[in-house]
């Protein structure tokens, strides 16, 4: 889930076991991230070049 609220821009993952949102980034790009992932993997992005680009990240939730 991505929040675009002014001053609270972040990307979060929801942990089903704890019932909590986990913050995985402190910046949000205006670009869209998409693509296939395996189980327990997630994609998010961060802005680059003063907002004219982005870096896409791939993470994996560990036990």
C-alpha angles and dihedrals in degrees: 000000000000126000118205095181111141108262093007102068107152144131119237138189120208116231108212094196097055098027090230136124113240116210110227101171139023096205132054127205121218087228123092123247119209142150142113119292137183123246113297093014125116138187128217136156141219128204123261135185095024093305098313092106144014144219116226117215130200118205136176128214112231128203 
